[in-house]
């Protein structure tokens, strides 16, 4: 596993609040943790957030990734500071089709603004773009977060945003492979089961992710019954498909293992994705007791693998 090099623990943690508490400080100081994810609960204002990130980096024994799950539209972690309500993926997808000149103007503004904020704060990675295909009669959890109901447009716009962000020094995490669009329930609360046949999945949903060059790819907590009886997060078949058929060359991370789609115990949630071929575990809820347990599980795992 790529993330095991130099004994860096392959997990990205969410933190509890706007400042590190004593338990978090101790955990960070004593472990080479791969990275940390920022949520709205961690943000009071930009100066406070900059100090929080600086504190994390100053006490880490390695150089941790600092990630934010920020898309614009309704997924805006800076809602208390500025709005990007207009800038949904759907907005950009429609603009691309009807007004190409304005599309490039608007995307340039959106990306440049976000990059300037991220760099000021010390954020180096954004969970964007959403490469899920839009469907009319599935769960609204994706909805306007998708660029289009056309696979080739989704793929093309994902490539565009990834290139623009990464050329400016911000790593991208494309999501939610190999496709969340067909889900009729929200994986935050329940396990989606997709019954689409393999041929249609390859023609439509999976095509959205084809050849994307993002640094990271996030895998969905979804069961695709015509691919494997296991949830994608735990499936070596689906991880192999992502590597070989979808042709993803970067690092694969789980979606948040705290989501209710995953019902297994903590050890299973942490180890099964790694056994299947994931590189990094994402744990977002900021529960320090779970974080300590995960560190123990992963250190044991790494000692057996190295």
N, C-alpha and C positions, 0 to 999 in steps of 0.2 A: 504494500500500500504506500502510495507516494507520501501521504501525510505522516508516516511513521519515521521518516528520515530525521536524524538528529534527535530522536526521542521526543519529538513534539507530540503532545497528546492530541489526537485528531478529533477535537470537539470545539464547537463554537457555542458559547454560553450567552444567554441573556442575563442581565443584572437587575437587581431588585428596584433600585431607585435612582435618584439624581446625584447621589454621592456614594462612594464605596463604603460599605460597613466593615467592621473589623474582621468578620468571617471571610468576606470577599477578598479583603486585602491579604489575609493569610493564605487563602487558596491561590491567588494569583502569584504571590511572591514565591511560593514553594513548588509551582508546577509550570512547565512550559506548555501553556494552553494555546491551541491553534489560533483562536480568535474570539471576538465578542460581537454581539449584535445589539444595535441601539433601537429602542422603541420609544413611543411617545411618553411612556412613564418615566423615561430617563431624561426628559428634556424639560427644563424650566425656561431657559433662554439660551442663546448661542454662546454667550460667555461662560455660563455654567457648564454647558455640554463640552466646550473646548477644554475646560479644566478637568472634567471627568475623564475624557479620553487621554489627556496628558498624564493624569494620575495613573491610569491603567498602564500606559506605555512605560512610565517611569519606574514602576515596580515589577514589571514583567521580566523574567530572565531571558526571554526571547523577544522577537519583534512581532507582536500579534496582529493578525488581520482585524481591522475594525470595519464592521459591516452594518449597513442600514437597509431595512426592507421598505424602500420608498419608491413609489411608482408615479406619483402625481394622481390626479383624480381623487377617488375616495381612499386611496392608500397613501396618505400623507402624514408622516410622523412629525411634521413641523406645523400641524394645524393651529397650535397656539401662537405661532409666530407669523406664518404666511399661508395663503391659500393657493393651491394649484388645481382647484376644482375643475376648471376648464380642460386641463391637460390629461384627459383620459387616453388610453390606447385607442379606443374607438374614435375619438376626435381626430387623432393623428391618422388613423387608417382611412377615414372618410376624406380628410383634407388631401391625403396623398392621391386619391382618385380624382378629385374635382379641381384642385388648385395646387399644382406641383410647386410653383414658385413660393406660394405662401406656406406650403408644407415645410420647405427647407428653411424659411425664415423663422417659423414658429418652433421647429425642432431645435434649431440653432440657439434660439433664446432659452428654451427649456433646458437643454443640455448644459449650456454655458453657465446659466444661473445655478443649476444643481452642482456642477463641478466646482464652482467658486465657493459655494457653501461647504461642500464636502472637504475640500482642501483646507479651508480655513479651520475647520473643526478637527481635521486629522482622520477623516473617514477615507478608506481606500477602496471599498467594495460596495456595490449596490445590487440588491436583489431585483434585477430588471434586465431584460424585458420579460413580459409574460408571452410565451410562445404557444399558449393554448388556443385552439380553434373555437370560434364563437358558434354557438347553436341557439336556436330560438326557444326550444322546449326543455332545456336542461336547467340545472340550478344556477341562480343568479350570482353565486359566489364569484364566477368569472365575469360574465356579462360584459360591461364596458371596459373591463381590464384587458380584453382581447382586441387586437387590431382589426380582425376581419373574420368573416365566415369563409374566406378563400385561403386555402393552405399556402399557396404560393406568395400571396401578399403578406401573410403573417411571417413567413420565412424571410422574405425580402426585407421587411421593416425591422424584424429582429436583427438581421445581419447589419442593417444600417445603424441602429442604435448601439449595438455592441461595438462596432468599429469606431463610432464617434466618441463614445465614453472611454473606451480602452486606449484610443489614440491620445486622449487627454489625461491618461494616468489613473482612471478609475476602473477597476475590474468589474465585470458583470457576472451575475448569476442568472442565466436563463432558466425559466421555470414554466410549468411543473411537468417534467418529462415522465413518460412519453406522451402526456396529454391529459388535461383535466376537463376538457370541454364537454365530454359526454356524460360527466357525472351528474346524477340527479339529486345527490345530497352533498352537503358541505363536509369535507373531510376534517374540518375543525371539530365537528360534533358526531360524525358517523362515518363508517367505512363505505365509500362509493364502490359499487360493483358495476363494471361496464361489460355489457353482453354483446358488443359489436364484434363482428367476425374479423379475423386477422387481415384479410385482404383489404377491407375498407379502412381499417386502422392505418395500414401502411399507405394507402392512397390519400388519406385525409389528415388525421391528427398527427401521425408520426412524421409526415412530410414537413410539418411546421418546424421541426427541430433538426432537420437534415443539414449536416455540415456546419452547424453554428460554431463559431470560434470564440465563444465566451470562455473566460478563465475557469468558470465553474458552471455546473448544471445541477439544478435541484430536482430530485425525483419525487413523484407524487405518492401519497398514501392511498393507492387505488388498487383494486383487484380487477384484472382484465382476464375474465374466465377462459377466453379462447387462446390465451398466451401461457398462463400458469395458474395453478390453484393458490399460489402464494401471493400476498400483497406485493406490489412492485418494489417497495422498499426492501423487502426480504428476498427478492427473486433474482437468483444468478442468471436465469434465462433472460429476464428483462434487462438486467445490467449488461449482459452480453449483447443483446439487441441494440442497446444504446451505444455501446462501443463500436460494434461492427456494422450494423445496418444503418443506424442513424449517423454513425461516423463521428462520435464526439471524442475529442482528444484530450480534454482537460480533466479537472477533478470533479467527481460527483459527490454531492452532499445530500443528506436526507432533508425532507421537509421537517418541520418541528416535531420531534418525537413526543412532545407533550400533547399533541392533538389527539382527540378522542377516537379517531379512526383506528389507532393502535391500542389494542386492549391487553397486550402481553405485559409481563412484568418488566421492570426496568432493565435487568440484565439482558433479556431477549431483545428489547428495543434498541439496546446499544450494540450488542454483538452480532445480531443477525444481519443488519445491513452491511457490516464489515465482511462477514462471511460471504455475502452475496456479491461483493465487489464495490461497495461504496467506499469512498475515501474519508469522508468527514461526517460526524454526527452533529446535528443541530438541536440544541436544547434551549428553549426560549423563556421558560416561566420564571426564572430567577430564584427558584427554590434551592436554597443553599444546601439543605440536607441531601437532595437529589444530586446536586452538583458534586458534592463530596463522594457520594456513592459511585457516580459515573467516573470520576477520576480513578477511584480504586479499581473499578471494572476494567477500564481501559489500560491502566498500568499493568494489570495482570495479563490482559490480552496481548499487550505489546511485548511483555517478557517471554511469552510463548511463541511469538512470531519472529522475534529478532534473533 
